[in-house]
Amino acid sequence: MTSSRLTETVRYADGERSLVHYHSGTTLRVAGILVVRLSGRVTEGRGEGQSAQRTVPALPSRLPTQCLSSGLQGSSGWAQLLIQP
């Protein structure tokens, strides 16, 4: 994680929102897929005070050796946000 704090605003279909502050992050590579996991807490709105975890797998569009100098330029896939009681 390049920043010591990362903030995300989640907007729900019913118009409510949650403000999530992430305080830590880890990355790991599993079977060629880079997985980023951010951990934090909901500080405002729905779920205030609850812990939150964002998981994002990055599926590279190039061979891993092609991005050694430039880093990951893009990916495709899904992201999961879990807000726990």
C-alpha positions as CSV (number, residue, x, y, z in Angstrom):
1,M,0.0,0.0,0.0
2,T,1.6,3.3,-1.0
3,S,-0.5,5.5,1.3
4,S,-0.7,5.1,5.1
5,R,-4.4,5.7,4.9
6,L,-6.9,5.0,2.1
7,T,-10.5,6.1,2.1
8,E,-13.4,4.6,0.2
9,T,-17.0,5.8,0.0
10,V,-19.5,3.0,-0.7
11,R,-22.9,4.1,-2.0
12,Y,-25.9,1.7,-1.7
13,A,-29.0,1.4,-4.0
14,D,-31.2,2.8,-1.3
15,G,-29.2,6.1,-1.2
16,E,-27.3,5.3,2.0
17,R,-23.5,5.3,2.2
18,S,-20.6,4.0,4.2
19,L,-17.2,5.7,4.6
20,V,-14.4,3.1,5.0
21,H,-10.9,4.0,6.2
22,Y,-8.3,1.3,5.4
23,H,-5.3,1.2,7.8
24,S,-3.4,-1.7,6.4
25,G,-2.9,-3.8,3.3
26,T,-1.2,-6.9,2.1
27,T,-0.4,-8.4,-1.3
28,L,0.4,-11.9,-2.3
29,R,0.7,-13.9,-5.5
30,V,-1.4,-17.1,-5.8
31,A,-1.1,-19.2,-9.0
32,G,0.0,-16.1,-11.0
33,I,-2.8,-13.9,-9.6
34,L,-1.9,-10.9,-7.5
35,V,-4.3,-10.5,-4.6
36,V,-4.5,-7.2,-2.7
37,R,-6.3,-7.3,0.7
38,L,-7.1,-4.0,2.5
39,S,-8.3,-3.9,6.2
40,G,-10.0,-1.1,7.9
41,R,-13.1,0.2,9.6
42,V,-16.3,1.9,8.7
43,T,-16.1,5.4,10.2
44,E,-19.4,6.9,9.0
45,G,-22.8,5.8,7.7
46,R,-24.2,2.3,7.4
47,G,-22.1,-0.1,9.5
48,E,-20.3,2.6,11.4
49,G,-17.7,1.0,13.8
50,Q,-17.7,-2.3,11.9
51,S,-14.5,-3.8,10.5
52,A,-14.1,-3.9,6.7
53,Q,-12.0,-5.9,4.4
54,R,-11.6,-5.3,0.6
55,T,-10.2,-8.1,-1.5
56,V,-9.1,-7.4,-5.1
57,P,-7.5,-10.1,-7.3
58,A,-5.5,-8.5,-10.2
59,L,-5.5,-10.7,-13.3
60,P,-2.6,-9.4,-15.4
61,S,-3.1,-9.0,-19.1
62,R,0.7,-9.6,-19.7
63,L,3.3,-12.1,-18.7
64,P,4.7,-11.4,-15.2
65,T,8.2,-10.7,-16.6
66,Q,6.9,-8.0,-19.0
67,C,5.9,-5.8,-16.1
68,L,9.1,-5.9,-14.1
69,S,10.1,-2.4,-15.0
70,S,6.7,-0.7,-15.5
71,G,4.5,-2.5,-12.8
72,L,1.0,-3.8,-13.3
73,Q,-0.6,-1.5,-16.0
74,G,-4.1,-3.0,-15.9
75,S,-6.2,-6.0,-14.8
76,S,-9.6,-7.4,-15.0
77,G,-11.7,-9.2,-12.4
78,W,-13.9,-8.6,-9.4
79,A,-13.6,-6.9,-6.0
80,Q,-15.2,-8.0,-2.8
81,L,-16.0,-5.8,0.2
82,L,-16.9,-7.5,3.5
83,I,-18.2,-5.4,6.4
84,Q,-18.4,-7.5,9.4
85,P,-20.6,-7.1,12.5
